[in-house]
Amino acid sequence: MKNKIKQWFFKTCPKSGRIVGINKKNVALKICFPLLGIVALVWFLIRVVPKPSRIEYPCQQIAAPIAFSFVAFISSTLVGVETWKRFRSLWYSRRFYLGLSVLSIGVLLSGTLYVMSVDNSLMGQVIRKQIDNGTDMGHFTPIDSPNTPMGVAKGIHPGRVAWAYDPKAAAWDGERGLYSDANNNSQTRVNDMMEGVIISLTRQNTIDKAWEELFRTFNYKKGKGAALYKKGEKIAVKVNLNDNGGSNIIDATPQSVYALLHQLVDIMKVPQNCITIYDAQRRGISAIYDYVQPIYPDVNYQNWGGFVKDVIHYSSEITDTGAMSLARAAYEADYMINMALMKRHSEPTDKWRDSAGQTGITSTGKNQFGSVGNVPPLHLSIRDWSSFRGMGTYNCIVDLMAHERIGGNTLVYIVDAMYVNPKHNGKAIRFKRAPFNNGWTSSFLASNDQVAIESVVLDFIYSELPLPANADNFLHEAANIGNPPSGIAYMGKAQGSLGVHEHWNNPDQRLYSRNLGTGKGIELYRVPMNEQRPAIEYFYADGTNLYYKISNADEVRLNGKRLDNLEGVLPLDLRKTTGYCLEALNNHKVAASQRLVQRCLKPLITCQPKEMVLSGSATLNEDGSVEFKGEKGSSNGTIAWKAEVPHQGKYYLMVSYTGGNPVPSYLYNNGKLVSENIGYLATIGNKRGQFVFPVMLERGVNELSLQHPGRRSNKIYAISIAKEIR
């Protein structure tokens, strides 16, 4: 009966049951709405204006949306009436164009206000954002003492976070090229660090046995018995992408993806087509794609789109349907691997704006925002520094950590800490403390305890950079999800705890309670790394030459043939696609190896923009290029062309382009959606880039099209159909 009365009077969140507005579908309440709105508004002003923190009181949680709805409704009515009066006056005075302009603007404004009056959550977001603007974010100071764990440790080694550090892995000088370039990172050393952290999570001493134990343990907990990976099972790898590529704003390093795929494909024999590398909310996968795809061509690389509706349900506040959709790659996966970055999200400021960031850190938890269909509605709930929030308040990251298809489906958590971001869209910074000694972090972390690894990432960042207030609120909530400080009845409350949280003793020793033997909290396990081991420091090609450098080895072989020097440049004469394998040997045994593939593509057909059929926002420029113009939401267009090929099979699109607005393009062939992940690296100035993408074509005429929904694009100068020469 209580719930029926509540639903009769109020609009409630379908999952949490929280009141988010008035039920204006009820006829009686429609009649009483003005009176209720006035009462709610007066009550809100009397209570909240003198003390803004009162907005978190339960009574204000009810009054606020009703008051805001009332204000919006009255404003919508007044604007509508005044607009009509002004339009009639201008029309009768024969100022037709001005009258139509006033009418258009008035209708738009009145309609927006009316939508806000109906959608209370939208109105609340607008109000809260405006109040947060210009706010002092404050500075983070932990409220819990060092080495006082909370929650229940998870993992084969409970609470263990494995940490591998090799200063020679990240060899970028900070100026030459891009941080992600092959010559700026040692693939060997990245491989070894990745292998080290994975082995350290288990009771094994080889990488194949380590993965077997991870799969057996995971499947047993999922109720599938102690089963190994079975051929055909899907693995989704969520990487963190935030840039358009082509710059030094830090994304997932291509070398980290290579190292993971090497273990999964080459060692564990997972079929390539069963693996998806993705960030469904970002565009810049091309740096990864260009580096890794020639070696692992059948892996699925996805950088935008593809969502399943009504999958994620939140414990409080969030009712947006887009925020409830989940990336298809994650939804269909049998296993998730969460490969995040070590990144501060917000630089504390006394005058907050969106550009400052939203929350304290972004690691494995917030990494999953890239799996959610519509992210902006989530931002309010992660601004724990806000006057509306603080310690002991709801945070939607906890819901993602607890969700059965996200945190509940994660096989292992990995943090790519090769280069640390000081901000959500920042460039790498060096860490001053030992062992980094004003160098790159050049590290990897891994764990089976998602709360523990988040806690360690937070401590690492906090030891070098200030954080906004209450940065670990979500960790307190996650560690105690069954009985959280906020009192929220989280969807995953039955789990009791999502992992263990604590802060280390100090930033120099970095010891947690299990390291000290004083409690059942976190163990930060330092993986031993021999910097003097044989390594391939770089191995790459530019289409003309091969470049390589070996250290600490007594022999080098290329495709089985001995080379005279440990470092050199070899000319290429590509007449067909060629694979290369570089090996470093000690005592006639292979100590390190790395592969690369140089494709030889022969263009068969080249189509210029002037020959294409353009529609929507697709625009032909004076320089002969085509681009999709307009702002987000209005730039929706298509370019289409025909390609006749002599044989059915695999071909390659070769797209010549320039610009800093890489966008996802939906590729269609004969009316069928082929891919959602056509994206490009950004280019600098007028330097042209080339994006190569495989596509299956039918014999004869194929009708191809690229669709750009909702964003501006780069300039496209030509699209060729090429055949690989083998």
Secondary structure as the mmCIF struct_conf table of DSSP 4:
data_model
#
loop_
_struct_conf.conf_type_id
_struct_conf.id
_struct_conf.beg_label_comp_id
_struct_conf.beg_label_asym_id
_struct_conf.beg_label_seq_id
_struct_conf.end_label_comp_id
_struct_conf.end_label_asym_id
_struct_conf.end_label_seq_id
HELX_RH_AL_P HELX_RH_AL_P1 LYS A 2 PHE A 9
STRN STRN1 PHE A 10 THR A 12
TURN_TY1_P TURN_TY1_P1 PRO A 14 SER A 16
STRN STRN2 ILE A 19 ILE A 22
TURN_TY1_P TURN_TY1_P2 LYS A 24 LYS A 25
BEND BEND1 ASN A 26 ASN A 26
HELX_RH_AL_P HELX_RH_AL_P2 VAL A 27 VAL A 48
TURN_TY1_P TURN_TY1_P3 VAL A 49 PRO A 50
HELX_RH_3T_P HELX_RH_3T_P1 PRO A 52 GLU A 56
BEND BEND2 TYR A 57 TYR A 57
HELX_RH_AL_P HELX_RH_AL_P3 PRO A 58 TYR A 92
TURN_TY1_P TURN_TY1_P4 SER A 93 ARG A 94
HELX_RH_AL_P HELX_RH_AL_P4 PHE A 96 VAL A 118
HELX_RH_AL_P HELX_RH_AL_P5 ASN A 120 ASP A 132
TURN_TY1_P TURN_TY1_P5 ASN A 133 GLY A 134
BEND BEND3 ILE A 143 ASP A 144
HELX_LH_PP_P HELX_LH_PP_P1 SER A 145 SER A 145
TURN_TY1_P TURN_TY1_P6 PRO A 146 ASN A 147
STRN STRN3 MET A 150 GLY A 151
TURN_TY1_P TURN_TY1_P7 GLY A 155 GLY A 159
STRN STRN4 ARG A 160 TYR A 165
TURN_TY1_P TURN_TY1_P8 PRO A 167 ALA A 169
STRN STRN5 ALA A 170 ALA A 170
BEND BEND4 GLY A 174 GLY A 177
TURN_TY1_P TURN_TY1_P9 TYR A 179 SER A 180
BEND BEND5 ASP A 181 ASP A 181
HELX_RH_3T_P HELX_RH_3T_P2 ALA A 182 ASN A 184
STRN STRN6 ASN A 185 ASN A 185
HELX_RH_AL_P HELX_RH_AL_P6 GLN A 187 SER A 200
TURN_TY1_P TURN_TY1_P10 LEU A 201 LEU A 201
BEND BEND6 THR A 202 ARG A 203
BEND BEND7 ASN A 205 THR A 206
HELX_RH_AL_P HELX_RH_AL_P7 ILE A 207 LYS A 221
TURN_TY1_P TURN_TY1_P11 LYS A 222 GLY A 223
BEND BEND8 LYS A 224 LYS A 224
BEND BEND9 ALA A 226 ALA A 226
HELX_LH_PP_P HELX_LH_PP_P2 ALA A 227 TYR A 229
TURN_TY1_P TURN_TY1_P12 LYS A 231 GLY A 232
STRN STRN7 ILE A 235 LYS A 238
BEND BEND10 ASP A 243 ASP A 243
BEND BEND11 GLY A 245 ASN A 248
STRN STRN8 ILE A 249 ILE A 249
HELX_RH_AL_P HELX_RH_AL_P8 PRO A 254 LEU A 261
HELX_RH_PI_P HELX_RH_PI_P1 HIS A 262 ILE A 267
TURN_TY1_P TURN_TY1_P13 MET A 268 MET A 268
HELX_RH_3T_P HELX_RH_3T_P3 GLN A 272 CYS A 274
STRN STRN9 ILE A 275 TYR A 278
TURN_TY1_P TURN_TY1_P14 ALA A 280 GLN A 281
BEND BEND12 ARG A 283 ARG A 283
TURN_TY1_P TURN_TY1_P15 ILE A 285 ILE A 285
HELX_RH_AL_P HELX_RH_AL_P9 SER A 286 VAL A 292
TURN_TY1_P TURN_TY1_P16 GLN A 293 ILE A 295
BEND BEND13 TYR A 296 TYR A 296
TURN_TY1_P TURN_TY1_P17 PRO A 297 ASP A 298
BEND BEND14 VAL A 299 VAL A 299
STRN STRN10 ASN A 300 GLN A 302
BEND BEND15 TRP A 304 TRP A 304
STRN STRN11 PHE A 307 VAL A 308
BEND BEND16 LYS A 309 ASP A 310
BEND BEND17 SER A 315 GLU A 317
TURN_TY1_P TURN_TY1_P18 THR A 321 THR A 321
HELX_RH_3T_P HELX_RH_3T_P4 GLY A 322 MET A 324
STRN STRN12 LEU A 326 ALA A 327
HELX_RH_AL_P HELX_RH_AL_P10 ARG A 328 TYR A 331
TURN_TY1_P TURN_TY1_P19 GLU A 332 GLU A 332
BEND BEND18 ASP A 334 ASP A 334
STRN STRN13 TYR A 335 ARG A 344
BEND BEND19 ASP A 350 LYS A 351
HELX_RH_3T_P HELX_RH_3T_P5 ASP A 354 ALA A 356
BEND BEND20 GLN A 358 GLY A 360
STRN STRN14 ILE A 361 THR A 362
BEND BEND21 SER A 363 SER A 363
HELX_RH_AL_P HELX_RH_AL_P11 THR A 364 ASN A 367
HELX_RH_3T_P HELX_RH_3T_P6 GLN A 368 SER A 371
STRN STRN15 VAL A 372 VAL A 372
BEND BEND22 GLY A 373 GLY A 373
HELX_RH_AL_P HELX_RH_AL_P12 PRO A 376 HIS A 379
HELX_RH_3T_P HELX_RH_3T_P7 LEU A 380 ILE A 382
TURN_TY1_P TURN_TY1_P20 ASP A 384 TRP A 385
BEND BEND23 SER A 386 SER A 386
TURN_TY1_P TURN_TY1_P21 SER A 387 PHE A 388
TURN_TY1_P TURN_TY1_P22 MET A 391 GLY A 392
HELX_RH_AL_P HELX_RH_AL_P13 CYS A 396 ALA A 402
TURN_TY1_P TURN_TY1_P23 GLU A 404 ILE A 406
HELX_RH_3T_P HELX_RH_3T_P8 GLY A 407 ASN A 409
STRN STRN16 THR A 410 ASN A 421
BEND BEND24 PRO A 422 LYS A 423
TURN_TY1_P TURN_TY1_P24 HIS A 424 ASN A 425
HELX_LH_PP_P HELX_LH_PP_P3 GLY A 426 GLY A 426
STRN STRN17 LYS A 427 LYS A 427
HELX_LH_PP_P HELX_LH_PP_P4 ALA A 428 ALA A 428
STRN STRN18 ILE A 429 ILE A 429
STRN STRN19 PHE A 431 PHE A 431
BEND BEND25 ARG A 433 ARG A 433
TURN_TY1_P TURN_TY1_P25 ALA A 434 PHE A 436
BEND BEND26 ASN A 437 ASN A 438
STRN STRN20 GLY A 439 GLY A 439
STRN STRN21 SER A 443 SER A 447
BEND BEND27 ASN A 448 ASN A 448
HELX_RH_AL_P HELX_RH_AL_P14 GLN A 450 TYR A 462
TURN_TY1_P TURN_TY1_P26 SER A 463 GLU A 464
BEND BEND28 LEU A 465 LEU A 465
TURN_TY1_P TURN_TY1_P27 ALA A 469 ASP A 472
HELX_RH_AL_P HELX_RH_AL_P15 ASN A 473 ALA A 479
TURN_TY1_P TURN_TY1_P28 ASN A 480 GLY A 482
BEND BEND29 ASN A 483 ASN A 483
TURN_TY1_P TURN_TY1_P29 PRO A 485 SER A 486
TURN_TY1_P TURN_TY1_P30 MET A 491 GLY A 492
HELX_RH_3T_P HELX_RH_3T_P9 LYS A 493 GLN A 495
BEND BEND30 LEU A 498 LEU A 498
STRN STRN22 VAL A 500 HIS A 501
BEND BEND31 ASN A 505 ASN A 505
TURN_TY1_P TURN_TY1_P31 PRO A 507 GLN A 509
HELX_RH_AL_P HELX_RH_AL_P16 SER A 513 LEU A 516
TURN_TY1_P TURN_TY1_P32 GLY A 517 GLY A 517
BEND BEND32 THR A 518 THR A 518
BEND BEND33 LYS A 520 GLY A 521
STRN STRN23 GLU A 523 VAL A 527
TURN_TY1_P TURN_TY1_P33 GLU A 531 GLN A 532
BEND BEND34 ARG A 533 ARG A 533
STRN STRN24 ALA A 535 ALA A 541
BEND BEND35 GLY A 543 THR A 544
STRN STRN25 ASN A 545 SER A 551
BEND BEND36 ASN A 552 ASN A 552
BEND BEND37 ASP A 554 ASP A 554
STRN STRN26 GLU A 555 LEU A 558
TURN_TY1_P TURN_TY1_P34 ASN A 559 GLY A 560
STRN STRN27 LYS A 561 LEU A 563
BEND BEND38 ASP A 564 ASP A 564
BEND BEND39 LEU A 566 LEU A 566
STRN STRN28 GLU A 567 PRO A 571
BEND BEND40 ARG A 575 LYS A 576
STRN STRN29 THR A 578 ASN A 586
TURN_TY1_P TURN_TY1_P35 ASN A 587 HIS A 588
STRN STRN30 LYS A 589 GLN A 598
STRN STRN31 LEU A 601 CYS A 607
HELX_RH_3T_P HELX_RH_3T_P10 PRO A 609 GLU A 611
BEND BEND41 MET A 612 MET A 612
STRN STRN32 VAL A 613 GLY A 616
TURN_TY1_P TURN_TY1_P36 SER A 617 SER A 617
STRN STRN33 ALA A 618 LEU A 620
TURN_TY1_P TURN_TY1_P37 GLU A 622 ASP A 623
BEND BEND42 GLY A 624 GLY A 624
STRN STRN34 VAL A 626 PHE A 628
BEND BEND43 GLY A 630 GLU A 631
TURN_TY1_P TURN_TY1_P38 LYS A 632 SER A 634
STRN STRN35 ASN A 636 VAL A 645
BEND BEND44 PRO A 646 GLN A 648
STRN STRN36 GLY A 649 THR A 658
BEND BEND45 GLY A 660 GLY A 660
STRN STRN37 SER A 665 ASN A 669
TURN_TY1_P TURN_TY1_P39 ASN A 670 GLY A 671
STRN STRN38 LYS A 672 ILE A 678
TURN_TY1_P TURN_TY1_P40 GLY A 685 ASN A 686
STRN STRN39 GLY A 689 LEU A 697
BEND BEND46 ARG A 699 ARG A 699
STRN STRN40 GLY A 700 PRO A 709
BEND BEND47 GLY A 710 ARG A 711
STRN STRN41 LYS A 715 GLU A 724
#
